[in-house]
Amino acid sequence: MKAIPAFIFTIVLSTLAQAQTAKEIMESVRQVTVLQKEQILTGVIRKGVKKTPLNLFLKGKDIQFTLNDGTEGFHLRLEDDKQELWDITNGKAKKFPASKIGASVANTDLTYEDLALKFLYWPNPNKYEGGKIGLEDCWRIHIVNPEKSGSYREVSVWVTKKHRALARVVGYGPRPARRPLKQFEIIDVMKVNGVFTVETMKVSRFDEKRRVIGDTYLEFDKPKRRGR
């Protein structure tokens, strides 16, 4: 298993506050979005040979995804301890319906919940030693879903000790089976405006026997330098 997507697919490799408690570590991870400069990323969601165009607009604490050349999208408004999701259809915004948060995006293994990484805002995280992901020493942060919406009842989040960056996320179903439903992993990264952001991310979905039954990729283009 490899490393996975940083929040909203961004990893800041600069030094963050020396967070130690589970809550402080998760706050450091969430700060990544605030540190990102205004930027537009273009790419695709790919499953097999099918590709769905995707744009990602980052502006401070406002993040907007648009699909299929702007015909569909949603907007995240980020706060210190929560996020608000808004559905955007034909240019009009309305509260994101809870019934849609776990729905598939463009018939892929990726859901709206996955794009939003909503679990980063769940309260009462617990910290454990997470071993190594690649060459990086990690903490494992375990969080239980306080709501009934979405697919995951709990998640494990691996965060690198050195950079406070996400390294892996696994989402689980309800107890007592608590089987893994999905895993995210980073394949490639690129540097944009002085920070490292995901170029290719893999999302794997598992069956009841923990076998992979579907893979979907998020693939972003490297932004062109201005003046070229």
N, C-alpha and C positions, 0 to 999 in steps of 0.2 A: 504494500500500500504506500502511495506517495503522499506528498503534502497537498493541501487543498485551498480553496479560495479564501482570500482575505475578505473582510467585510466589504460588500459591494465590490468585490473582486479587486481590492486594493491592498497592498502590503507596504507599510512605511518602514524602511530599514534604518531610519534615523533613531537616535536614542530617545525613548519616552521616559516618563517618570518611573522610578524604580518601584513599580507596583509589586506588592507581595501577597495581599489577601486576594481571594477569588473575586470579590467585588471590584477591587482596584485593577486587577488584571483585565477583567471584562471591560471596565471603563476605558482602559488604555487601548484595547482593541477597537472600541467604538469611536475613539478619537481620530482614527484613521480617516474617516469620512470628512471630518472638519478640516483636517490638515491638507486635504486634496484641493489643489487650485481648480479654478473653473476650467472645465475640459469637456470635450465631446469625443466619445469613443464609438466607433462603428465596428460592426462585426456580424456574426451569424450564430444561430443555434443550429447545430448539425446533428442529425440522427440518421445514420446510414448515408445515403446520397442526398437526402432532402436537407435543404438549407433554408432557414427562416431569417430574413434580415433583422438585425437588432441595433438600435442606437441607445447609448447611455450618456445622459447629460448630467454632469456634476457641477453644482454651484453651491459651495458651502454646505449647509445642512439640508439643501433641497436636491433630490436625485430623481431623475425621470427616465423611465424606460419607454421606448416606442418600438413596436413590432410591425413588420410588413409595411415598411415605408410610411409609418405614422398612422396607419388605419386603426391601430390598437395600442394602448399604453397604460401605464400607471405611474403614480407619483408618490415618493416617500418624503415625508416631512419629519426630520429627525430632531429629537429632544434629548436631554441628558439621560432620561430614564425610560423613554418610550419612543415609539415611532407611529406616525399616522399614515395610513395607506389610502390613496384616492384612485379610483378607477377613472380613466380618461377614454371616452368614446366620442368620436366625431368632434373633438375639441372641447367637450364638456366634462367637468370633473364632478364626481359624486363619491360618497364614502364607499370604500371597497367592501363588497359583500363577503361576510364570513364564509359563506358556502363556496366561494370561488378561490379562497386562499390556498386550498390543497389541490386545485384543479391543474391538469396538465397544460403546459404552454405549447401550443402548436403541435399537439399529439406527440410530444417527446417525453423523456423521463424527468424533465425539469418542470417544477411547479412554480406558481407565483410566490409561494412561501419560500421556495429555494432561492429565487432571485432576490427577495427582500431580506433573507437571513434573519427572519423575525425572532428566532430563538436567542439572538445576542442580547435581547432586551428582557428576557425572562428574569424574574427576581430570584434571590437566594441561591446563588451558585456555590458549589463546593469544590475545593481544590485538592488534587492528589498528584503524586509524582507520575509523570506520563512516559518516562523513558526517553528514547531518542526517536526522532523522525528524520531519517537520513543521518546527517552529522549533527543535528541540532538537539540539545537537551530541551525537554518540554515539560510543561505542566499539563495535566488533564483536568479540565473544568467540567463538572457534571451539573446539569441543570434540568429540573423537572418543569414541564409545561403547566403553568397555573391556569390555563384556559382549556376549553374543550374544542377549540377550533384548530384546524390544521391536521397534518398527518402524524406528527411526532408527539409522543407522550413524554419523552425525555431525550436529551442529546448529550454526547460527550464531545468536548471541544479541546483539541490539543493546541497549545499556545507556546511558541518558542520563548525560552527564558531570556535569551539575549536581546531580541528585538520586540517582544510582545506582539508577535505576528501570528495569525492563524496558520496552523500546519496541517490540521486534519479535522473533519467533523463527521460524526456518524449519528444518524437519527434513528431512534428506536420506537417500536410499537409498545402497546400496553403490557404491563405485567400480568400473569407471571411469566409468560413466554419471553417478553422483552427482546424480541428478535430485531436485528438490524434491518432497517427498511432501505436505507440509502447511505452512500458515502460520496463525499466530494474530494477531489484531489487536483492539485495544480500540476500541469504538464510543462508549461513554459511561462516565463515572465518577461516583461519589457520595462524599460525605464521611460517615464513620462513626467516632465516637469520636475525632475529631481527625485522622484519616488518610483518604486517598483510596483507595477500593476500587472494583473494577469493577462497573458496573451492567449493561453489555451487552458481551459479547465474541463475536467472530466467528471461527470455525474453518473454513478453506478447505482442501479436499483437491484434489490435482492428478492429472492422468493423465500418460502417457508423453510427451505433447507439451506438458506444462506448462500445460494448460488446466484451469480450475476445473471439477470434476465433482461437487462437493457442498459445500454450506455448512450449518453448524450454528451456532446461537447459544446462548450462556449468558446468561440474563437474570435478574438478582437484583432483589428488591423493596427499596425504601428502608425501613430499619427505622423503626418508629413510635417517637416520643419517649415516654419513660416519663411516666405521669401523664396521658396523653391517650387 
